[in-house]
Structures are given as C-alpha cells and as structure tokens.
Amino acid sequence: MDGPAQRTLLITLTGRDRPGVTSRLFRTLAEFPLTVADVEQVVIRGRLVLGVLLAYTEGADIGRVWNAAEKVATDLDMEVELSTGRNKRMPKRRGRLHVTVLGAPLAPAAMAGIASRIAANGANIDRIERLAATPVTCIELDVSGAVPEELRAGLAAEAAEQQVDIAVQRGGLHRRAKRLIVMDVDSTLIQGEVIELLAAHAGCLDEVAKVTEAAMRGELDFEGSLRERVALLAGLDAAAIDLVRGELQLAAGARTMVRTLKRLGYAFAIVSGGFTQVTDALVDDLGIDYSMANTLEIKDGKLTGGVTGPVIDRAGKAAALKRFAQQAGVPISQTVAIGDGANDLDMLQAAGLGIAYNAKPVVREAADTTVNVPYLDTILFLLGISREEVEAADAGAY
C-alpha cells in the first residue's frame, strides 16, 4: 500500500553573506518533520544565494514552516522566496560534462554564445562556478544531456569566434582520477627551443629556426630534421650548453603548476625532442619524477654534430608516456599529455586527456582540448583546481 503523497517546499535565501546563515536556517527547519531533498549554495561578491529543497507529506502544517523561514529571513535582513510542488522523481542526467572556459578578458558575448551552443545541443547547464579571476578568468559549467562529440565541435567553433579557450571533458570521477602529467619541454615547459639557443651560440640560428618551424608544423620528418639541425652545431664548444642552461626561462606559471600537482600527489614527467644535457637540470630544479630526451654527442669538449642512442621522436614520446604510466602504476586513461608540436601528436592522442598548449594548427585540431593563453598554470583549471585552492596550498593550508 502506498504511503502518504510527498510534496516539496523550496526555500531560497538571498542577501549579504556572513557566518551562521546556513546553520541558522537548518536549526529552524530541524523543528519540523521535513526531509532535505537538495541543497545548493553560492557566494558571489559577498552576496549569498542559498537554496534548500525540502520534502514533506501531505497533511503537514507547512504554514508553520513557511512562517519560520520568513522569520529567519527577517532576522538576518535577507530576502526569501518559497514555493511548493510535488516530489517528482528527477530523471537521471546523462552525458555529464565539464565545460571549462578561459578568457582574457571574458566578455558577456562569449558566455551568451556558449550557452546558446549548449542549448542548441539539447543539453542543460546544471551548475556554473568561477575557478579563477587571474591571470585569466576561468568559468566552469556542469552540463548534462549533451552528445560530447557534437558539443565539443560546436563549442570549438564558438571558441574561435569569441577568441576564448573552451575545454569539454567527461564529468564525475573520470577527471578527478588523473594522476600522471607528461609534457613536452621546448615552447611548453620552457620558453623557446633549446636547439635554437645552442644555434645562436654556433652562429647558425636562422638555418636551424627554419627547420624547427617546418618540423613543428609537421612538414618534415622529426628525426631527419633533428639530425639536420644538430649537424649544424658540429664543433660548438660544450661550454655553450652551460650558457644555455643559464638562459632558460620557464613558461609563465610552470613552477606553480608543477608544485601544485606534486602537492596533490600527481606524478610529473617530461619528454623532449631536446637534450638530456638541459632537461636533467629541469628535473633537479622542479622535482620532476620521470624524464626522457635525446643526448648530444660530445667528444674532446665539443659537439660532434650527432646524437647518441635512438632519437626521441613522435612515436618515442608516445612510448615514453606509456612507460612512465607503467612505472607510476597509473592506467593510461588517468594520464594527461601536454604539447605544442607535431611530434607531440601521438602522445596527446594516447593520453587520457591531450592538451594542445599554444600549439600549431595541426596539433590544436587533433588534441582533446586547447589552451592558448600564455600561462601554463591555467591547465590546473582544466583539472578542476581553482585559483583559490592553488593560493591556499601556497599558504600552507593543504
């Protein structure tokens, strides 16, 4: 035999935020035979919006609850809205996705376009949250009911039109499970290309830069282009490597990103078409767990123009990612790869999440998502880590 019919009361409090608002409301509600069905709270610029959905049986004296909620609002100098309805079973939400938006600046037109694309996909925005205000504005939307591939394609077009970055990822535990970051070095972890810094000392920068650019676009075979460029360095004094190490500049936000992820228990790896003589210093400086790169051949204190061992090329980077994942005990689905050039493509496609960072067009088109702002730590936002959490970690709160 069915029990008494269930009804609902939605209480929405709005006003200046201060300690004790939530506890005061629930202490009052505790005096009545109610069940909490849902709660949501958000604070924007010091203004609180608290929504509480309560279930009760027909015949309950809901008028007393209504009066009690209004008294709480009056005492707190807040506004209250109340509405009743039936406790219908909510349909299970499908296609849960995180849509992360990065803009510098982020204009209302961009948010309007994004919301329109989501609606056109037949999807619903369940929640919106700001993850960061600096150095870029980052807004995350929880979306349900979308076809991921269709939504990703529509939002990619909107991102290009609005000149913002938009990432679409599967929601829930899938994103939180990421535990290994593998990233390229040249023009990703660091600014510029190491081989070009060496070429500047060898007096052949223009020739090397032309070959590098073509290789990054995928127009040349990486191994052949690397050997061609390294050959131009023949005879360079090995002391130039020390000078280049001193010239290296990390990408903006790189140290923050590595430090934060290490604190959260992530393993961190670098894989480079560059050279161990430089990447080893980065490993020591940043506390990186795994690394792989090419090694310049040196004889009698000078570069021979060759490399020793197999060249770390496009396939080699993907193989390194799989090897690092095995060493870290992490499934491939829980890895994140970050890169900018054509030789990163296999690695980006093999990872659980492939991120094209300030990348060439061929890489942006193939990656799961792109970041085009010059701050490497914005990648933290794609993992659901807010700027406030980063700052709290730096302050020792975590």
Summary of the structure (lengths in Angstrom):
residues: 398
radius of gyration: 26.8
end to end distance: 51.9
largest distance: 94.1
contacts: 1314
relative contact order: 0.11
helix: 41%
strand: 29%
